Amino acid sequence: MLYIAAVRKGDRLSLTCTALDADGAGIAMVDSLLVHVAGALPGEQIEAELEHRSPHRAEGWARLKLVQTPSPDRREPACAAFGRCGGCPLEHFDYQAQLAWKTAYTRAALAKLPSLATVPVADCQPAARPLGYRNRSKLVYARGPGGLPVLGAFAPRSHQIVDLRGCRVAEPPLDEIAARLLTLLRAAAIQPYNEQLDDGELRHVVLRANHNHEVLCTFVTRVDAWPQGVELAAALCATFPQIIGVAQNVNQRRTNVIYGDTTRVLEGRITLTDQIGSVFLRLSATAFFQTHRDVAAALYADVLRTANLTGTERVVDCYAGVGGLALTLAPRAGEVIGIEENPAAVEDAIASAQLNHATRARFSCGDAGALLASLDAADVVILNPPRRGCEPSVLQAAAELGPRTILYVSCDPDTLARDLVLLGDLGWQTDAVRPYDMLPQTAHVEALAVLTRRAPG
């Protein structure tokens, strides 16, 4: 047996994968060392090479070298870049098995906390499109191993570019457009951004498709003045009539954040109208939007049904984004107040309210906790925070509004569980949790938690 004291970087390990971690990598034990192996599936006998060992805890990360005993749920990945790009770590996992794992993961996240151990968790709702669903492609422009520029993604835990041509997860026609755009960029000798030297022109390309397959293209540049951009935009729109606009976003900071603060038109318009259910949403070039609009529509419909509105209620949607949930509920409510910290998202939400003639919806920009605390009451509160969950002040303010129902839309089961316990301490009981497969082929789990006020005593 290879004992933990002897396990070092470069060692080849024989492992039995017992489960998946929160990122979708297989996990196995060597004595008391927990080893993460991307690409390994539960039940598999594998060989892996240790690449990194934490100096702080008994944990390491290894590269899969050989699958000795494959899982019956192992499938041939759809994408040629699988295993290198890291964007879809479960693409080799049977889709029904993915759903079962996401259900079990959500249940386990709640069961770890005694007060949530008996909360019923539904089976994860599947996506009708496990492939070809991503309505946005965020592509890095960088030099590949041979020196030629490529559009792709950085390999996990590195800045080595992986060419993403042939991506099967992107919604048509995004991959086709990206391939043609790469030809144009190379022909125009557009220089990729070099993060070490902080030079070059183009950092990222972001392609976004809507429900009608119209596309908005955004070039994220290091440079402000970029005359080649106008010519590239014209050539791209001439090749693909479905491209309704091309934008330039300027990001001159040395940062991993994609977008800068300035966005301008190169061709056409720099907003796109998309649809979730019966709601139309205006999306600016840098807006955040749910990746899988079909699953988002199902989730929003469930929120509407569960809210059980009669036309008189005040609904508060906290972390409202571009307003999708708020505007779904507005026709059935007396008033909907959307709260959002991002000013650009609030501008989109206000424009979307006008698109939908939603006179009962209004949106406020500012700190979520402070804006909640400024209200006197609400009948229904929706919490839809980012992965880090809600600040305790937000939960406190939501509870003090005295709603009959709190609907918590989460994108991380662990922070959801943490926040449900805090809401429990404030007098709220979790009645049910429903997971949704918003990002098939990944370890991401979206969930809706339904809470009601606990009876006194």
C-alpha positions as CSV (number, residue, x, y, z in Angstrom):
1,M,0.0,0.0,0.0
2,L,1.2,3.5,-0.8
3,Y,0.9,5.5,2.5
4,I,0.0,9.2,2.6
5,A,3.5,10.2,3.8
6,A,4.9,8.7,0.6
7,V,2.5,10.2,-1.8
8,R,4.2,12.9,-3.8
9,K,3.7,14.9,-7.0
10,G,4.3,12.7,-10.0
11,D,3.3,9.4,-8.2
12,R,1.1,7.1,-10.2
13,L,-1.8,5.9,-8.0
14,S,-4.2,3.0,-8.4
15,L,-7.5,4.3,-7.1
16,T,-11.2,3.4,-6.8
17,C,-13.4,6.4,-7.5
18,T,-16.2,6.5,-4.9
19,A,-18.1,9.7,-5.8
20,L,-18.0,13.1,-7.6
21,D,-17.0,16.3,-6.0
22,A,-18.8,19.7,-6.4
23,D,-17.0,20.4,-9.7
24,G,-17.8,17.0,-11.2
25,A,-14.4,15.4,-10.7
26,G,-14.1,11.9,-9.3
27,I,-12.9,11.5,-5.8
28,A,-10.9,8.6,-4.2
29,M,-8.9,8.0,-1.1
30,V,-5.3,6.9,-0.7
31,D,-5.0,6.2,3.0
32,S,-6.3,9.5,4.4
33,L,-5.5,11.6,1.3
34,L,-8.5,12.7,-0.6
35,V,-7.7,12.8,-4.3
36,H,-9.7,14.6,-7.0
37,V,-9.5,13.1,-10.5
38,A,-11.3,15.0,-13.4
39,G,-12.8,12.5,-15.8
40,A,-13.2,9.6,-13.3
41,L,-16.7,8.3,-12.5
42,P,-18.1,6.7,-9.4
43,G,-17.3,2.9,-9.2
44,E,-14.4,3.1,-11.6
45,Q,-11.0,1.5,-11.0
46,I,-8.4,4.0,-12.4
47,E,-4.8,4.9,-12.5
48,A,-3.9,8.6,-12.0
49,E,-0.8,10.7,-11.6
50,L,-0.7,13.1,-8.7
51,E,-0.2,16.7,-10.0
52,H,-0.7,18.8,-6.8
53,R,-1.0,18.2,-3.1
54,S,-2.3,20.8,-0.7
55,P,0.2,22.0,1.9
56,H,-2.8,22.8,4.2
57,R,-5.0,19.7,4.2
58,A,-5.0,16.1,3.3
59,E,-6.2,16.7,-0.3
60,G,-4.6,16.3,-3.7
61,W,-5.4,16.5,-7.5
62,A,-4.4,14.0,-10.0
63,R,-4.6,13.5,-13.8
64,L,-6.5,10.5,-15.1
65,K,-4.1,8.2,-17.0
66,L,-6.1,4.9,-17.4
67,V,-9.6,3.6,-16.7
68,Q,-9.1,0.0,-15.8
69,T,-12.8,-0.8,-15.0
70,P,-15.2,1.7,-16.6
71,S,-18.5,2.6,-15.2
72,P,-21.6,1.3,-17.0
73,D,-22.7,5.0,-17.1
74,R,-19.6,6.1,-19.1
75,R,-20.4,7.5,-22.5
76,E,-18.4,8.8,-25.5
77,P,-18.2,12.6,-25.1
78,A,-19.8,14.7,-27.7
79,C,-17.1,17.3,-28.0
80,A,-13.5,16.8,-29.3
81,A,-12.2,19.1,-26.6
82,F,-13.7,17.2,-23.7
83,G,-11.2,16.7,-20.9
84,R,-9.1,19.6,-22.0
85,C,-11.4,22.6,-21.9
86,G,-13.1,21.7,-18.6
87,G,-16.3,23.5,-19.5
88,C,-18.4,20.3,-19.5
89,P,-16.9,17.9,-16.9
90,L,-19.8,15.4,-17.1
91,E,-20.1,15.1,-20.8
92,H,-18.9,11.5,-20.5
93,F,-21.5,10.6,-17.9
94,D,-24.9,9.2,-19.0
95,Y,-27.5,11.9,-18.9
96,Q,-29.9,10.0,-16.6
97,A,-27.0,9.3,-14.3
98,Q,-26.2,13.1,-14.3
99,L,-29.7,13.8,-13.2
100,A,-29.6,11.2,-10.5
101,W,-26.3,12.6,-9.2
102,K,-27.7,16.1,-9.1
103,T,-30.7,14.9,-7.1
104,A,-28.5,13.1,-4.7
105,Y,-26.1,16.0,-4.3
106,T,-28.9,18.4,-3.5
107,R,-30.3,16.0,-0.9
108,A,-26.9,15.4,0.6
109,A,-26.2,19.1,0.9
110,L,-29.4,19.5,2.9
111,A,-29.1,16.3,4.9
112,K,-25.7,17.4,6.3
113,L,-27.6,20.0,8.4
114,P,-30.0,18.4,11.0
115,S,-32.7,20.9,10.7
116,L,-33.0,20.2,6.9
117,A,-32.6,16.5,7.0
118,T,-36.3,15.8,6.5
119,V,-37.0,18.4,3.8
120,P,-38.4,16.7,0.7
121,V,-36.2,17.2,-2.4
122,A,-37.8,16.4,-5.7
123,D,-35.9,14.6,-8.5
124,C,-33.9,16.9,-10.7
125,Q,-36.0,18.3,-13.5
126,P,-34.3,17.3,-16.8
127,A,-33.5,19.6,-19.7
128,A,-35.1,18.8,-23.0
129,R,-31.8,19.8,-24.7
130,P,-28.8,18.4,-22.9
131,L,-26.7,19.6,-25.9
132,G,-26.9,22.7,-28.0
133,Y,-28.4,24.8,-25.3
134,R,-25.9,27.4,-24.2
135,N,-27.1,30.7,-25.5
136,R,-23.8,32.4,-24.9
137,S,-20.3,31.5,-25.9
138,K,-17.5,33.3,-24.0
139,L,-14.3,32.7,-26.0
140,V,-10.7,33.6,-25.2
141,Y,-8.6,34.9,-28.1
142,A,-5.1,33.7,-27.6
143,R,-2.2,32.0,-29.3
144,G,-2.3,28.2,-29.4
145,P,0.7,25.8,-29.1
146,G,1.7,26.3,-32.7
147,G,1.6,30.1,-32.4
148,L,-1.6,30.6,-34.4
149,P,-4.4,32.5,-32.6
150,V,-7.4,30.4,-31.6
151,L,-10.8,31.1,-30.0
152,G,-11.3,28.9,-27.0
153,A,-11.1,28.5,-23.3
154,F,-8.3,28.2,-20.8
155,A,-7.7,24.6,-19.6
156,P,-8.6,24.1,-15.9
157,R,-6.1,25.7,-13.5
158,S,-3.9,27.0,-16.3
159,H,-3.7,29.6,-19.0
160,Q,-3.1,27.2,-21.8
161,I,-5.7,27.8,-24.5
162,V,-7.9,25.0,-25.8
163,D,-9.5,25.4,-29.2
164,L,-13.3,25.1,-28.9
165,R,-14.2,24.7,-32.6
166,G,-16.8,21.9,-32.8
167,C,-18.3,22.7,-29.4
168,R,-21.6,20.7,-29.1
169,V,-23.0,22.5,-26.1
170,A,-23.2,26.0,-27.7
171,E,-26.6,26.8,-29.3
172,P,-26.6,26.9,-33.1
173,P,-25.3,28.9,-34.9
174,L,-22.7,30.1,-32.3
175,D,-20.0,27.5,-33.2
176,E,-20.3,28.1,-36.9
177,I,-20.0,31.9,-36.4
178,A,-17.0,31.5,-34.1
179,A,-15.2,29.3,-36.7
180,R,-15.7,31.9,-39.5
181,L,-14.8,34.8,-37.1
182,L,-11.5,33.1,-36.3
183,T,-10.7,33.1,-40.0
184,L,-11.4,36.8,-40.2
185,L,-9.3,37.6,-37.1
186,R,-6.3,35.7,-38.5
187,A,-6.6,37.3,-41.9
188,A,-6.7,40.8,-40.3
189,A,-3.7,39.9,-38.2
190,I,-5.5,40.9,-35.0
191,Q,-3.1,40.5,-32.1
192,P,-4.3,38.4,-29.1
193,Y,-4.0,39.9,-25.7
194,N,-0.8,38.8,-23.8
195,E,-1.5,38.9,-20.1
196,Q,2.2,38.6,-19.1
197,L,3.2,41.7,-21.2
198,D,-0.2,43.4,-21.0
199,D,-0.2,44.1,-24.7
200,G,-2.2,43.0,-27.8
201,E,-5.6,44.0,-29.0
202,L,-8.3,41.5,-28.5
203,R,-9.0,39.6,-25.2
204,H,-12.3,37.9,-25.7
205,V,-15.2,37.3,-28.1
206,V,-18.7,36.8,-26.6
207,L,-21.5,35.5,-28.8
208,R,-25.0,35.5,-27.6
209,A,-28.0,33.9,-29.4
210,N,-31.7,34.6,-28.7
211,H,-34.9,32.5,-29.1
212,N,-35.1,33.4,-32.8
213,H,-31.4,32.5,-33.4
214,E,-30.4,36.2,-33.8
215,V,-26.9,36.8,-32.6
216,L,-25.1,39.6,-30.8
217,C,-21.3,39.6,-31.0
218,T,-19.1,41.5,-28.5
219,F,-15.4,42.0,-28.9
220,V,-13.6,42.7,-25.6
221,T,-10.4,44.7,-26.4
222,R,-7.5,45.9,-24.4
223,V,-7.2,48.9,-26.7
224,D,-9.7,51.8,-26.9
225,A,-9.2,53.0,-30.4
226,W,-9.6,49.9,-32.7
227,P,-10.3,50.8,-36.3
228,Q,-10.1,47.2,-37.5
229,G,-13.2,46.4,-35.4
230,V,-15.5,48.3,-37.8
231,E,-14.2,46.3,-40.8
232,L,-14.4,43.0,-38.9
233,A,-18.0,43.8,-37.8
234,A,-19.1,44.6,-41.3
235,A,-17.5,41.4,-42.7
236,L,-19.1,39.3,-40.0
237,C,-22.6,40.7,-40.5
238,A,-22.3,40.3,-44.3
239,T,-21.5,36.6,-43.8
240,F,-24.1,35.9,-41.2
241,P,-27.4,37.8,-41.7
242,Q,-28.6,36.6,-38.3
243,I,-26.0,38.8,-36.5
244,I,-28.0,41.8,-35.6
245,G,-25.2,43.8,-34.0
246,V,-21.5,43.9,-33.1
247,A,-20.2,45.7,-30.0
248,Q,-16.8,46.6,-28.7
249,N,-16.3,46.5,-24.9
250,V,-13.0,48.0,-23.6
251,N,-11.3,46.4,-20.7
252,Q,-7.8,47.9,-20.0
253,R,-7.4,46.4,-16.6
254,R,-5.0,43.5,-15.7
255,T,-7.8,41.3,-14.4
256,N,-9.6,38.0,-15.0
257,V,-12.9,39.8,-15.2
258,I,-14.1,39.7,-18.8
259,Y,-15.8,43.0,-19.3
260,G,-14.7,46.6,-18.8
261,D,-17.0,49.6,-18.3
262,T,-17.2,51.0,-21.8
263,T,-19.3,49.5,-24.6
264,R,-19.8,51.0,-28.0
265,V,-21.5,50.0,-31.3
266,L,-19.4,48.7,-34.2
267,E,-22.3,47.6,-36.4
268,G,-26.1,47.3,-36.0
269,R,-27.3,47.5,-32.4
270,I,-25.9,46.3,-29.1
271,T,-28.9,44.9,-27.4
272,L,-30.7,41.7,-28.1
273,T,-34.3,40.7,-27.2
274,D,-34.8,37.2,-25.9
275,Q,-37.8,35.4,-24.5
276,I,-38.4,33.2,-21.5
277,G,-41.9,31.8,-21.4
278,S,-44.2,34.6,-22.4
279,V,-41.8,37.4,-21.2
280,F,-39.5,39.3,-23.6
281,L,-36.3,40.6,-22.1
282,R,-33.8,43.2,-23.4
283,L,-30.2,42.1,-23.0
284,S,-27.4,44.5,-23.3
285,A,-24.0,43.3,-24.5
286,T,-22.6,42.5,-21.1
287,A,-25.8,41.4,-19.4
288,F,-26.0,38.2,-17.3
289,F,-28.8,35.8,-18.5
290,Q,-29.8,32.3,-17.7
291,T,-27.8,29.9,-19.9
292,H,-30.6,27.5,-20.8
293,R,-33.8,29.5,-21.6
294,D,-36.0,26.3,-21.7
295,V,-35.1,25.3,-18.2
296,A,-35.4,28.9,-17.0
297,A,-38.9,29.0,-18.4
298,A,-39.9,25.9,-16.5
299,L,-38.3,27.3,-13.3
300,Y,-40.1,30.6,-13.7
301,A,-43.4,28.9,-14.3
302,D,-43.0,26.9,-11.1
303,V,-42.2,30.1,-9.2
304,L,-45.4,31.7,-10.6
305,R,-47.5,28.6,-9.7
306,T,-46.0,28.3,-6.2
307,A,-46.4,32.0,-5.5
308,N,-50.2,31.5,-5.8
309,L,-50.9,35.1,-6.7
310,T,-54.5,36.5,-6.8
311,G,-53.7,39.9,-8.3
312,T,-53.4,42.0,-5.1
313,E,-50.1,40.9,-3.6
314,R,-46.9,42.9,-3.3
315,V,-44.0,40.7,-4.6
316,V,-40.3,41.6,-4.0
317,D,-37.8,40.1,-6.3
318,C,-34.3,40.4,-4.7
319,Y,-31.3,40.0,-7.1
320,A,-33.7,40.6,-10.0
321,G,-31.1,40.7,-12.7
322,V,-32.7,41.8,-16.0
323,G,-36.1,41.2,-14.6
324,G,-37.1,37.7,-15.9
325,L,-38.8,36.5,-12.7
326,A,-40.3,39.8,-11.8
327,L,-41.9,40.3,-15.2
328,T,-43.2,36.7,-15.2
329,L,-45.1,37.4,-11.9
330,A,-46.1,41.0,-12.7
331,P,-49.4,40.2,-14.6
332,R,-50.7,38.2,-11.6
333,A,-49.6,40.5,-8.8
334,G,-50.7,43.9,-7.5
335,E,-47.1,45.2,-7.5
336,V,-43.7,43.7,-8.2
337,I,-40.6,45.4,-6.9
338,G,-37.3,44.2,-8.4
339,I,-34.1,44.9,-6.5
340,E,-30.7,44.6,-8.2
341,E,-27.2,45.9,-7.4
342,N,-26.0,46.1,-11.1
343,P,-27.0,49.4,-12.7
344,A,-26.7,47.9,-16.3
345,A,-29.0,45.1,-15.3
346,V,-31.6,47.5,-13.9
347,E,-31.5,49.5,-17.1
348,D,-32.3,46.3,-19.0
349,A,-35.0,45.4,-16.6
350,I,-36.7,48.8,-16.9
351,A,-36.5,48.5,-20.7
352,S,-37.9,44.9,-20.5
353,A,-40.8,46.1,-18.4
354,Q,-41.7,48.6,-21.2
355,L,-41.4,45.8,-23.8
356,N,-44.0,43.7,-21.8
357,H,-46.2,46.7,-20.9
358,A,-45.7,45.7,-17.3
359,T,-47.0,48.7,-15.5
360,R,-47.1,46.9,-12.1
361,A,-43.4,46.2,-12.1
362,R,-40.7,48.7,-10.9
363,F,-37.0,48.2,-10.4
364,S,-34.5,49.8,-7.9
365,C,-30.8,49.8,-8.0
366,G,-28.7,49.5,-4.9
367,D,-27.6,47.3,-2.0
368,A,-30.0,44.4,-1.6
369,G,-30.1,44.4,2.2
370,A,-30.6,48.2,2.4
371,L,-33.3,48.3,-0.2
372,L,-35.2,45.4,1.4
373,A,-34.9,47.1,4.8
374,S,-36.4,50.3,3.3
375,L,-39.7,48.5,2.5
376,D,-42.5,48.1,5.0
377,A,-44.1,44.8,3.9
378,A,-44.4,42.2,1.3
379,D,-46.6,39.2,0.6
380,V,-44.1,37.2,-1.4
381,V,-40.3,37.5,-1.4
382,I,-38.1,36.0,-4.0
383,L,-34.4,35.6,-3.3
384,N,-32.2,34.8,-6.4
385,P,-28.6,35.4,-5.3
386,P,-25.3,34.5,-7.0
387,R,-23.4,31.3,-6.0
388,R,-22.2,32.8,-2.7
389,G,-25.8,33.0,-1.5
390,C,-27.3,35.8,0.6
391,E,-25.7,38.0,3.2
392,P,-27.3,37.5,6.7
393,S,-28.6,41.1,6.5
394,V,-30.5,40.2,3.4
395,L,-32.1,37.2,5.0
396,Q,-33.0,39.2,8.1
397,A,-34.5,42.0,6.0
398,A,-36.5,39.6,3.9
399,A,-37.9,37.9,7.0
400,E,-38.9,41.2,8.6
401,L,-41.1,42.1,5.7
402,G,-43.5,39.4,7.0
403,P,-44.3,37.6,3.7
404,R,-46.5,34.5,3.6
405,T,-44.0,32.9,1.3
406,I,-40.3,33.1,0.5
407,L,-39.1,31.5,-2.7
408,Y,-35.3,31.0,-2.8
409,V,-33.8,30.3,-6.3
410,S,-30.3,29.0,-5.8
411,C,-27.4,28.1,-8.0
412,D,-25.4,26.3,-5.3
413,P,-26.9,23.6,-3.0
414,D,-24.4,24.2,-0.3
415,T,-24.9,27.9,0.1
416,L,-28.7,27.2,-0.2
417,A,-28.5,24.8,2.7
418,R,-26.6,27.3,4.8
419,D,-29.1,30.1,4.1
420,L,-32.1,27.9,4.7
421,V,-30.8,27.1,8.2
422,L,-30.4,30.9,8.8
423,L,-34.0,31.5,7.6
424,G,-35.1,28.7,9.9
425,D,-33.6,30.5,12.9
426,L,-35.6,33.5,11.8
427,G,-38.9,31.5,12.0
428,W,-39.2,30.0,8.5
429,Q,-39.6,26.4,7.6
430,T,-38.5,24.9,4.3
431,D,-41.4,22.9,2.8
432,A,-39.8,21.6,-0.4
433,V,-36.7,21.9,-2.7
434,R,-36.9,21.3,-6.4
435,P,-33.6,20.9,-8.4
436,Y,-33.4,21.9,-12.1
437,D,-30.7,20.9,-14.7
438,M,-29.9,24.4,-15.9
439,L,-26.5,23.4,-17.2
440,P,-26.4,19.8,-18.5
441,Q,-23.0,18.2,-18.8
442,T,-21.8,20.2,-15.8
443,A,-22.0,19.8,-12.0
444,H,-24.1,22.9,-11.7
445,V,-27.5,22.5,-9.9
446,E,-30.2,25.1,-9.9
447,A,-32.9,24.7,-7.2
448,L,-36.1,26.3,-5.9
449,A,-36.7,26.2,-2.2
450,V,-40.2,27.0,-0.9
451,L,-40.5,28.4,2.6
452,T,-43.4,29.4,4.8
453,R,-43.7,31.0,8.2
454,R,-43.4,28.5,11.0
455,A,-46.5,28.3,13.3
456,P,-45.8,29.8,16.8
457,G,-44.8,27.3,19.4
